Amino acid sequence: MNLKLRSALLFTAIMASILLICYTVIYALYAEFKQEEFFIRLEQKGLTTYKLWVDVKEMDKDLLRIIDKNTLNELYDEKVLIFNEKHQLMYNTLDDHLVTYTDEMLKQIEKETYVSWSDNDIESVGLFVNENNKKGIVLISANDKFGKRKLQNLLYILIISYLVALSITAFLSYFYVKQVFAPIDVLNLQMNRITEQRMDERVVVKNKNDELGQLATNFNKMLDRLQDAFNMQKSFIQHASHELRTPLANLIASCESAMNKELTVPEYKELIVSLNEEHKNLVSLTNALLLLSKYESMRESIQWPEIRIDEILFQTIEETQELFTDHQIYFDYHHQPETENLLSIPGHQILLKTALSNLLRNACQYSSDNAIHVQLSVMANEIQIYVRNKGALILENEKNFLFQPFFRGENSIHKKGYGLGLAIANRIIHLHKGKLMYVSEVDTRTNTFSVILYSEHKNI
């Protein structure tokens, strides 16, 4: 059962319940009103009969019965009994059946002055009357035949109107639901058109303020993210294949060249050195790819232990300085910590060291004056690390791709590398709920990479 039919049935069921409750209340209230009205008529008829019996003392009982039966408000199957204050029967209109009464019933009527009850189809009222200082009890009963016919007629009308209303409601609810779901059907058709070969298509958003418009907008945003991920994956595969193909092609060419001609011992040594260099490049590239794949699969919700960021930074600077002996790395505090506790953050020591090492090595490799400046700024809940070097700047149109795997800008044409260092560093920083940003200063031709880490993990 689809959602449209379920919605129509649910709406119809709700309306059916509401109508059933309303009609039941109407029927019950009318039945109660009919009974109360009939009791009032019985009371008035009883008082009238008692008054005639008291005022016309010499009136013959047969004559009183004739008058009673021929009044305008005669009731169907009417029975009237009049008792004196000693509970002696003084008058009755009984003909075809008897009215059951007891002395306890008469005492109750005398005590409460008014009593009404129903027995099958017969409605009865008992009255204690004091007319012209003459006390007596009147029992009057009758069959509300016409009232019951009206009630039955009302029941038929309610049943028929209920079925008609239910049918109309079912038809209108399905029509209404179909109209409501029409935009969803259109949206569904548009979504079905979007495939891997049509990732550039988007759902048409007619009204951004309603729920369907928001759904379509969010769906388009999701497609944008998926398309970016597919493009990055495609680019990653292409670049990885290209980077792997170059050293493999060199290895094959060198081996074929060695097999096709006789080489001297120095030439063999030169060939072995070249092959060894290509093997190192392959190992380095493979390790970088494995490292990036490992970090991409890690979750960002890991509970890290507390580590000292200054100790990691000093160790990384020292190790980088040993690798780049012709460079000079300068360190200073931009904002010194008020207490040592501010230097502690939740994190993984080896991962952060890898990220900082990639940034420092990148700065050394692209520095034009062999001088690297590192600054540490420690605040209440935030630690900032700045890595600056002078050299060729990243172009504006390249900044958006700076942290993507295998991306290399124009400033890296004559530099060795695979374009994975910054991507790995960016992923590690994000694993620690931090930020990695790049800013270029055109006037001083300075590249600045800034790392922001939080003492207490904040949502970014």
C-alpha positions in Angstrom: 0.0 0.0 0.0 1.5 3.3 -1.1 1.7 6.4 1.0 -1.1 8.2 -1.0 -3.6 5.4 -0.3 -2.5 5.1 3.3 -3.0 8.9 3.8 -6.4 8.8 2.2 -7.5 5.9 4.3 -6.1 7.5 7.5 -7.9 10.8 6.7 -11.1 8.9 6.0 -10.8 6.9 9.2 -10.3 10.1 11.2 -13.3 11.8 9.6 -15.4 8.6 10.1 -14.5 8.5 13.8 -15.3 12.2 14.2 -18.7 11.9 12.4 -19.5 8.7 14.4 -18.8 10.4 17.7 -20.9 13.5 16.7 -23.8 11.5 15.4 -23.8 9.3 18.5 -23.8 12.4 20.7 -26.7 13.9 18.7 -28.7 10.7 18.9 -28.1 10.3 22.6 -28.9 13.9 23.4 -32.1 13.8 21.3 -33.2 10.6 23.0 -32.6 12.1 26.4 -34.5 15.3 25.4 -37.4 13.2 24.0 -37.7 11.3 27.3 -37.5 14.5 29.4 -40.1 16.2 27.2 -42.5 13.2 27.5 -42.1 13.1 31.3 -43.1 16.8 31.3 -46.2 16.0 29.2 -47.0 13.1 31.6 -46.6 15.5 34.6 -48.9 18.1 33.0 -51.5 15.5 32.1 -51.5 14.1 35.6 -51.9 17.5 37.2 -54.7 18.4 34.9 -56.6 15.2 35.6 -56.1 15.6 39.4 -57.4 19.1 39.3 -60.5 18.1 37.4 -61.0 15.3 39.9 -60.7 17.7 42.9 -62.6 20.6 41.5 -65.6 18.6 40.2 -66.3 16.5 43.2 -69.6 15.3 41.9 -68.3 14.4 38.5 -68.9 10.9 37.6 -65.8 8.8 37.1 -67.0 7.5 33.7 -67.6 11.1 32.6 -64.1 12.0 33.8 -62.7 9.1 31.8 -64.5 10.3 28.7 -63.2 13.9 29.2 -59.7 12.6 29.9 -59.6 10.5 26.7 -60.9 13.2 24.4 -58.5 16.0 25.4 -56.2 17.5 22.8 -53.0 16.3 24.6 -54.2 12.7 24.9 -51.3 10.3 25.2 -51.0 6.8 23.6 -51.9 3.9 25.9 -52.4 6.4 28.7 -53.1 5.2 32.3 -53.9 7.5 35.2 -54.3 6.5 38.9 -55.2 8.9 41.7 -54.7 8.0 45.4 -55.7 9.9 48.5 -53.3 10.7 51.3 -54.1 7.3 52.8 -52.9 5.6 49.7 -56.4 4.5 48.7 -57.1 4.3 45.0 -59.8 7.0 44.2 -59.6 7.1 40.4 -58.1 5.1 37.5 -58.4 4.8 33.8 -57.3 1.2 33.6 -59.0 -0.8 30.9 -56.8 -3.4 29.1 -53.8 -3.8 31.5 -52.9 -3.0 35.1 -50.3 -0.6 36.4 -48.1 -2.3 38.9 -47.5 -0.2 42.1 -46.6 -0.9 45.7 -47.1 1.0 49.0 -43.3 1.6 49.2 -43.5 3.3 45.8 -46.3 5.6 46.9 -44.4 6.5 50.0 -41.3 7.3 47.9 -43.4 9.6 45.7 -44.9 11.2 48.7 -41.4 11.8 50.1 -39.8 13.1 46.9 -43.0 14.7 45.4 -41.8 13.7 41.9 -40.5 10.4 40.6 -40.1 9.2 36.9 -39.0 5.9 35.5 -39.2 3.8 32.3 -40.3 0.1 32.0 -39.8 -1.3 28.5 -41.9 0.9 26.2 -43.9 2.5 29.1 -42.8 5.8 30.6 -44.3 6.6 34.1 -44.4 9.6 36.4 -45.4 9.7 40.1 -46.6 13.1 41.6 -47.5 14.1 45.1 -50.1 16.9 44.7 -51.6 19.4 47.1 -54.6 21.0 45.4 -57.0 23.2 47.5 -55.6 21.7 50.7 -56.4 18.2 49.4 -53.4 16.0 49.2 -53.1 13.1 46.8 -50.8 11.0 44.7 -51.0 10.7 40.9 -49.5 7.8 38.9 -49.6 8.4 35.1 -48.0 6.2 32.5 -48.1 6.1 28.7 -46.3 4.9 25.6 -44.3 7.5 23.7 -45.1 5.9 20.4 -44.7 9.0 18.3 -41.5 10.1 20.1 -40.0 6.8 19.4 -40.9 6.9 15.8 -39.2 10.3 15.6 -36.1 8.9 17.3 -36.1 5.9 14.9 -36.5 8.3 12.0 -33.6 10.3 13.3 -31.5 7.2 13.5 -32.2 6.3 9.9 -31.4 9.8 8.8 -28.1 9.8 10.7 -27.1 6.4 9.3 -27.8 7.4 5.7 -26.1 10.8 6.1 -23.1 9.1 7.8 -22.7 6.7 4.9 -23.1 9.4 2.3 -20.7 11.7 4.2 -18.2 8.9 4.5 -18.3 8.1 0.8 -17.9 11.8 -0.1 -15.0 12.1 2.4 -13.2 9.1 1.0 -13.5 10.4 -2.5 -12.4 14.0 -1.6 -9.6 12.7 0.7 -8.1 10.6 -2.1 -8.5 13.5 -4.6 -6.9 15.9 -2.1 -4.1 13.5 -1.2 -3.4 13.0 -4.9 -3.1 16.7 -5.5 -0.9 17.1 -2.4 1.4 14.3 -3.5 1.6 15.5 -7.1 4.7 17.7 -6.5 6.3 14.7 -4.7 5.6 12.5 -7.8 7.3 15.1 -10.0 10.2 15.4 -7.6 10.5 11.6 -7.6 10.6 11.5 -11.4 13.3 14.1 -11.4 15.3 12.2 -8.9 15.0 9.0 -10.9 16.5 10.8 -13.9 19.7 11.6 -12.0 22.2 8.8 -12.5 25.9 8.4 -12.4 26.0 9.6 -16.1 23.8 12.6 -15.3 25.3 13.8 -12.0 25.2 17.4 -13.3 21.4 17.5 -13.4 19.5 19.0 -10.4 16.0 18.9 -9.1 13.9 22.0 -10.0 13.1 24.1 -6.8 9.9 26.1 -7.3 9.4 27.4 -3.8 12.3 27.4 -1.4 10.1 28.3 1.6 7.9 25.2 1.7 8.9 21.7 2.9 9.2 20.3 -0.6 11.3 23.2 -1.7 13.6 22.6 1.3 13.7 18.9 0.6 14.7 19.6 -3.1 17.3 22.1 -2.0 18.9 19.7 0.5 18.8 17.0 -2.2 20.6 19.2 -4.6 23.2 20.1 -1.9 23.7 16.4 -1.3 24.2 15.8 -5.0 26.8 18.6 -5.0 28.7 16.9 -2.2 28.4 13.5 -4.0 29.6 15.0 -7.3 32.5 16.6 -5.5 33.4 13.3 -3.9 33.1 11.4 -7.2 35.2 14.0 -8.9 37.8 13.8 -6.1 37.8 10.0 -6.3 38.1 10.1 -10.1 40.9 12.7 -9.9 42.6 10.7 -7.1 42.6 7.5 -9.3 43.8 9.4 -12.3 46.6 11.1 -10.4 47.6 8.0 -8.5 47.7 6.0 -11.8 49.8 8.7 -13.4 52.2 9.0 -10.5 52.7 5.2 -10.3 53.0 4.9 -14.1 56.0 7.2 -14.3 58.4 5.3 -12.0 57.2 2.0 -13.4 57.8 3.1 -16.9 61.3 4.3 -16.0 62.0 0.9 -14.4 60.8 -1.0 -17.5 62.7 1.3 -19.8 65.9 1.0 -17.8 65.6 -2.8 -17.6 64.9 -3.1 -21.4 67.8 -0.9 -22.1 70.1 -3.0 -20.0 69.0 -6.2 -21.6 69.4 -4.9 -25.2 73.1 -4.0 -24.8 76.2 -5.0 -23.0 77.0 -2.6 -20.1 80.2 -1.9 -18.3 80.5 -2.3 -14.6 80.2 1.5 -14.0 77.2 1.5 -16.2 75.6 -1.4 -14.3 76.3 0.5 -11.0 74.7 3.6 -12.5 71.7 1.5 -13.6 71.3 0.0 -10.2 71.4 3.4 -8.5 68.7 4.6 -10.9 66.6 1.6 -10.3 67.0 2.0 -6.6 66.0 5.6 -6.8 62.8 4.6 -8.7 62.1 1.9 -6.2 62.4 4.4 -3.3 59.9 6.7 -5.2 57.5 3.8 -5.6 57.8 2.9 -1.9 57.4 6.5 -0.8 54.3 7.0 -3.0 52.8 3.7 -1.9 53.3 4.5 1.8 51.8 8.0 1.3 48.7 6.4 -0.4 48.3 3.9 2.3 48.7 6.5 5.0 46.1 8.8 3.4 43.7 5.8 2.9 44.1 5.0 6.6 43.4 8.5 7.8 40.4 8.8 5.5 38.8 5.8 7.1 39.3 7.0 10.7 36.4 8.4 12.6 36.4 12.0 13.9 34.6 11.0 17.2 37.7 9.3 18.7 38.3 10.1 22.4 42.0 11.2 22.3 44.2 11.4 25.4 45.7 14.7 26.6 49.1 15.6 25.0 51.4 18.6 25.1 51.4 20.4 21.8 54.6 22.4 22.5 56.6 19.2 23.0 55.3 17.7 19.8 56.1 21.0 17.9 59.7 21.2 19.3 60.4 17.5 18.4 59.1 18.1 14.9 61.1 21.3 14.4 64.3 19.4 15.6 63.7 16.5 13.3 62.9 18.7 10.3 66.0 20.8 11.0 68.1 17.6 10.8 66.7 16.7 7.4 67.1 20.3 5.9 70.5 21.3 7.3 70.8 24.2 4.9 67.5 25.7 6.2 67.0 27.7 9.4 63.7 27.2 11.4 62.9 30.0 13.8 60.4 29.6 16.7 58.7 32.2 18.9 55.5 32.6 20.9 52.8 34.9 19.6 50.8 34.5 22.7 52.5 32.8 25.6 50.3 30.5 27.8 49.4 31.7 31.2 49.6 28.2 32.6 51.1 25.0 31.3 47.7 23.3 31.3 46.7 25.4 28.3 49.3 23.6 26.2 47.5 20.3 26.7 44.9 19.2 24.1 43.1 15.9 23.3 44.9 14.3 20.4 47.2 11.6 19.0 50.9 12.4 19.3 52.1 10.5 16.2 49.3 11.8 14.0 49.8 15.5 15.0 53.6 15.1 14.6 53.0 13.8 11.1 50.8 16.7 10.2 53.2 19.3 11.6 56.2 17.5 9.9 54.4 17.7 6.5 53.8 21.4 7.0 57.4 22.2 8.0 58.8 20.0 5.2 56.5 21.7 2.7 57.7 25.1 3.9 61.4 24.1 3.7 60.9 22.7 0.2 59.2 25.9 -1.2 61.2 28.5 0.8 63.2 30.9 -1.4 65.5 32.2 1.5 65.8 28.9 3.5 64.2 30.6 6.5 61.1 29.1 8.2 59.2 31.0 10.9 57.0 29.0 13.3 54.8 30.8 15.9 52.7 29.3 18.7 49.7 31.2 20.1 48.1 29.8 23.2 44.7 31.1 24.4 42.0 29.9 26.8 40.5 27.2 24.7 42.4 27.5 21.5 45.9 26.8 20.2 47.2 28.3 16.9 50.3 27.3 15.1 51.6 29.4 12.2 54.2 28.2 9.6 55.5 30.9 7.3 58.0 30.9 4.5 58.9 33.3 1.6 58.6 32.0 -1.9 56.3 31.4 -4.8 52.7 32.0 -3.9 49.7 29.7 -4.5 47.4 31.2 -7.2 43.9 32.3 -6.2 42.3 29.8 -8.5 44.4 27.0 -7.0 43.6 27.7 -3.3 40.3 25.7 -3.3 42.3 22.6 -4.5 45.2 23.0 -2.2 44.3 20.2 0.3 43.1 17.7 -2.3 45.2 14.6 -2.9 47.8 14.9 -5.8 47.1 18.5 -6.4 50.2 20.5 -7.2 50.2 24.1 -8.1 52.3 26.0 -10.7 54.8 26.8 -8.0 55.7 23.1 -7.7 56.5 22.4 -11.3 60.2 22.0 -10.6 59.8 20.4 -7.2 59.7 16.8 -6.3 56.6 15.4 -4.6 53.2 13.8 -5.1 50.8 16.4 -3.7 49.9 14.2 -0.7 51.6 16.0 2.2 49.0 18.8 2.7 46.1 16.4 2.1 47.4 14.1 4.8 48.0 17.1 7.2 44.5 18.5 6.5 42.9 15.1 7.2 44.8 14.7 10.5 43.8 18.2 11.7 40.2 17.5 10.9 40.4 14.2 12.8 41.3 16.4 15.8 38.3 18.7 15.2 40.7 21.5 14.1 41.2 23.7 11.1 44.0 24.0 8.6 44.1 27.2 6.5 46.3 29.0 4.0 46.9 32.7 3.5 49.2 34.4 1.1 50.8 37.9 1.5 51.4 39.3 -1.9 53.5 42.3 -0.8 56.1 40.2 1.2 55.5 37.0 -1.0 54.9 35.0 2.2 53.0 31.7 2.5 51.3 31.2 5.8 49.7 27.9 6.9 47.8 28.2 10.2 46.6 25.3 12.3 43.9 25.8 14.9 43.4 23.2 17.6 40.9 23.3 20.5 41.7 22.5 24.1 38.0 21.4 24.4 36.7 19.9 21.2 34.4 22.4 19.5 32.1 21.8 16.5 33.5 23.5 13.5 
